[in-house]
């Protein structure tokens, strides 16, 4: 099938590359000429395991190409046209739909034949109906609208695309649903066919629920520090309950990335605008904001003064196997340490370039640790999990504290090296006195 994907960010690029790999004829479109040139040359603009190989394969097969709107929207519209542009968070917490409206308006105005418009961008419930009445209804073409939210985990996106838990399709007519079923025929997954608003809500509700699990287990971890319990044992015991499950019960310094923070705040904003106070979700957001302060609070307690202390930040991306730094806890931790006068060295094996006021980006973990009084593990990269802690102790400065912000390290190995180990819910932080 002929497909157009508008937007070559994380979701759009994965969508286009995977559809091409499945045998469809795909054109990916973006207003960023430099990005289109880079992608056309076979170089991925994001780091995602397996993506660059599929990108090269798609280009070589002739099934995948890239273009800008300069050629004219009319010539870019395919029978199935995805919208996968960004919906960043506005200052008030709402989703900024400027790019979505711009693209949908341009498509509706340019269309001279029927096609199916598929919304892959994460948009608030009710957006599809508004777009249809504002732009699509006045178009000369018959445009079918489908809400098809994505459920891709960064670092696992290729596998998630082909082995998804479900395919959600929201549409008001069966013809559009039949077209989408055909498009996804090669993927063995249950199809949830529903109305547009319900499909939009499923995306937000899923992310909000997972965020709630993370904030809940972090609250339990904080309690463990008071009562002397071990959060690893607690989470394991809780997760074995099949009604709960073990996923997203890993305590640490909170969630980040392009989805959970943005979507939880947007859902809270939607509720407020509709006259409903989503108290539980507000607490989830508050807990997550507070959780990422833990390393700073604990180190400030450990040192009489952080001024001119060298602190190593291990990890800048919000999770491993991605270069995405959006809403990374590191971006909150670093300024707080800088305010205390600490000298901050940051190392991440993949993270995208980012402006980090008050910190120095270095090119190896050993450069970051050399002379450091403390190290904060922000991202659970395998390189950090497998680190030689005996050597780390040799290059660091006493008291050589390691704060395990992801509870991912072997605590015994760290302590055996002679260093002090701190974590979240593992070490009885509030019983030390």
N, C-alpha and C positions, 0 to 999 in steps of 0.2 A: 504494500500500500504506500501511497505517496504521503509523506508527513512533513510538516514544517514545525520547528520548535523555536519559539521566539524567546530569547534570553539564554546566554551561555554561562550562567553562573553555575553553582553546584548542582542544582536540580536539573536545569535545562541541559547542561552538558552530559550528565549521566543519562538522562532520558534519551537524548539524540543518539548517543553512542550505542546504548543498549538496543534501541529499536533498529538501528542499522545492523547490528550484530545478529538480530533476529530475522534479517532479510528484507526489511523495509527500506524504501528509498527516502532518505532523510536530508533535509536542508536545515541547518542551524543558523539562526539570525541574531545579530547583535549590533547595537549602534557603535560599539567600541571597535574602531577599525584596527587598532593595534592587536587587540585580542583575536579578532577574526583572522588576521594575518598569521599570528602565532599558531592558532589551531589548524589553519589550512596547511601549515608546514609540518603538521603532525606532532606538535608539542603541546601537551596539556597545560592549561593555565592554573590548574589546581592539582594538589597531590591527593591521589586516591588510589590505593593499591589495585592494579590491574587495568586502570582506566586508560593509560597511555598506550598500552598494547592494543586494546580494542579500538582506540582512536586511529592508530596507524592501520589496523586491519580494515576499518570502515572506509578510510580514504583510498587505500589501495584497491579495494573492491569496486570503488565507484559509487557505493551506496550512501556515502556520507560526504557532504560538502558544506561549505560555510559562506555566508553572504551578509551584507549590510543592507539596511532598508533603502540605501541610495538608489538601488535598481528599481524601486517602486513597490509599494505594498501589494498591488494587484498581482504582480508576477510572482510574489512570494507565497501567496495563499495556496495551500494544498487542500485536498479533500478533508484531511484531518490537520488542524492547526492548533498546536499547543501554545499556551501563554505561560511562560515560566520566568517572568521577571521578578525582581525583588520587591518585597513588601516590608521594608525596614520599620523599626519602631519609631514613632514620632515622640516628641518630648513629653506628651501627655500620656504615653503608653499605648495609644491607638496604633493600628497598622496603617502605614502610609501607602495609600493605593494610587498615588500619582502615576507611577509607571504602568500599572494595570489599566487605568482609565485611558491613558494616552494610546496604548497599543490597541485596546478593544475599539476605541473610537476610530483609529486609523483603519483597522481591518473592516469595520462596518461600512465606512465611507468608501473604501476602495473595492469592496467585493462586488463582482458582477455575475456571480454564480453561486449556487448553494454549497455550503461546506459545514463541517462540524468544528466548533470552537471549543477547545478543551482547556479548562482552567487548572493548571498544575501549581500555580502560585498559591501560597496559603493566604486565603482571604477570609474575613469575618463572615459568620452566618448572615445571610440576607444579601450579600454582595452580588451573587449571581442574578437574583431577581432584579436588583437595581440596574445592573449592567444591561440586562435584557430589555428592560423598559426604556432606559435612557439612550442606548445606542443601537441595539440589535433590531428593535421593533421598527425603527425608521429606515433600516437598510433596504436597498432594492433587492438584495439577495435573501434567500431563505437560509438563515444561520441557526443551526442547532447548537444548543449550549449544554456542555457536560462539565460537572465538577468532578475532578479526578485527583484528589489529594495524594501527596507522596508520603511514604513512610520509610525513608532511606536513612540509615545510620551512617554518619561520616566515618570512614575507615572500613566500612563493610557494605558500601553502596551497591557494588556489582552483585554480590551474593544476595543482598536484600531485594534487588530488582527481579532476579530470576527465581528466588525462593521466598517470596513475600507471604505473610500470613493471610493477606486478603487484598483484593482489588476493589476499591470503593468507587462506584459510578453513580453520580447524582444527575438525573435528567428528567425532563417533563414529557419526553416522548420516546416510544420504544425504538424508533428508527435509529436515533442517536446511540441508544444503548447497544443495539445490534452491531453497529459499526465498531464500537469500542470493544465489544466481546471478540469480534473478528481480529482486531488489532492485537489483542493480548492472548490470542488462541494458543500460542506456544508456551505460555506460563501456566503451570498447574497450581492454581490457587482459587479458593472460593471467591465468587463475585458478590459483593454487597450492592445490590441495585436499589436505589432509593431516590427521594426527591433531592433537589439541589441544596436546600438549606440544611437538610439532615446530613448530607455528605460533608458540607462545610463544617458542621458542628462535630462530626466524628473526628476530624483532624485535630481540632482544638481540644476536644475532650480527651483524646488519647494522650496528647502531650501533657495536658494538665494532670492527668492521673499518674503518669510516670514521674512527673515532677513532684507530685504529692508523696509517692513512695520514697523518693530520694530524701525529701525533707523530713519525712517521718522517721526513716532509719537514722538520719543524722541527729534528730532529737533524742532518739533512744541511745545513740552513741554518747551524746552529751550526758545523759542520765547515767550511763555506765561509768563514766569518769567520776561521778559523785559516789556511786554505791560500790565501786570496785569490781563491776562485772566486765566481761570481755565481749566486745561487740561482735567479734567474729563468730564466737560460739552462739551468741544470741541471734544474730542474723541467720546463721545456718539452721538453728532450731525453728525459727519462725518461717523461713523459706521452704522448709520441708512440708509445710501445710499446703496441700494442693490448691486450696482456695486462695492462697496468697502468692505462692511461687517465689523462687529465689532471685529472679531478675530485678535489677534496680534496688537491691537491698545492700549495696556496698557503701559503707559510711565513708565520709571524707569531707572535703572543703566545698562541696556543693556542685551543682550543675552549671554548665555554661553553653557556649555555642550559639548558632544562629537560630535555633528553634525554641528550646524550652524557655529561656528568659523572655524572648519576644512574644511567644504565643501565650504564656501564662499572663503576662501583663495585658496583652490585647484582649484576652477573654475576660479578665477582670474589668477592663474598660467597657467592653460590650455589655457586661452585666450591669455596671453602674449606669450606663446610658439608657438602659432599659428599665431603670428603677429598682434593680435588685442588688443587694449587698452580698457579694460572694465571699463571705467571711473566711471559709476554709482556704480558698485560693489566696486571699490576702495573707494568711498566715504562712502558707507555703512559700510565697515570695519573700516574706520577712525573714523566715528561717534561713532561706538560701543566702540572702544578703548578709545575714549575721554570720553564717557558717564560714564564709571565706575570710573572715577577720581572725579566725582562730590562730593561724600561725603567728600573726603579729602580736596578739594578746599573750600567747604563751612565751614567745621570745622576749617580750618586754618584761615579763615576770622573771625570766631566767637571768637576764642581764641587768645590772644596776643602771646601765646606760647603753643604748644602741649607737650612740654617736661615734662615727668613724670605725665601727665594727664592719667587717666585710661579711656580707650575706650572699650565699649562692642560691639563685633561683633555678631549679632544675625543671624545665618545662615551661613553655610559653603557649603552645597550642592548647585548646580547651580539653582535648582528649588525644590519645595516641593514634597514630596512623592517619593523621590529617595535618595540613599546614594551617588550618583555620584558627585564628586567634580571637574571633569574635566572642565577646562576653567571657573571656578566659578569666578565672580567678586571679591569675598572675597580674592582670592589669589593674586589679584593685589592691593587691598585696604590695606591689612595688611602690606606688605613691605613698602609702602609709609608712613603709620602712624608710623611704627617702625623707619624709617629714621628720623622722626621728634622727636623721643625720647619718644613717647607715650608708656604707659603700656597697652597691648592689651589682653583682655580676650575673648575667642571664645566659643560659645555654639551652637550646632546643635543637634537635637534629633535623627538624623539617619545617618549623613554623615560618610563616610568611614574614617578610620584613615588616616591622612595626615600629612606629615612633614611641620610644619608651623614655620619657623624661625622667632623669634621675637615676638611670641604670645604664650599664655598659653591656652590650651584646658581645659574647665571646664565641669562639669557634670550636671549643671542646669542653667536655665535662671537667677535665683536669685543670684547665685554665680557670674555670669558674670556682673550683674547690680550693685552689692554691691560696693559702693564707686566710681562708674563710673561717669564721668562728661558728657559723651555722649554715646548714643547707636546708632548703625547703623543697621537697618533691611535690611539684604542682601537677605534673602530667606523668601517668604511669607508662612511660616508654620502657620497652624491654631493656634498653641500654642502662637505665637506672636500676631496674629490678636486679640485673645481673652484675652490678658494679662490684669491683674489688674494694670492699669496705676497709680492709686492713691498709691498703695503699691510700685510701681516702683519708684515714686517720693520720697517716704519715705526712700528707701534704696540707692538712687543715691545721688551724690554730685552736688550742684548748679554749673552751671546754668541748669543742667539736660536737655540736648538737645537730642531730638530723631530725627534722620535722617531716614525718611521712604523711603528707596531705591526702594521700589516696589509699592509705592502709594497704599498700602493695608490696612493701619490703619484708624481708625475713628479719623480724625484730631481734631474734637471737643472734643472727650473724652480725647485725649492726652493733649490738651491745658487746659481743665477743671481741670486736675490733678495738674496744676501749672507748667508744663514743657514747654519748647520751642519746637515747631514742625517745622521741615524742610522736604521738599519733592521735587519732580521733576515736575515743572510746576503747582504746587498747591498754592504756598505761595508767589509769587512775589519776588523771591530771589534777583533779580537785581533792585528792586524798594525800598529795605529796607532803603537805605540811604535817 
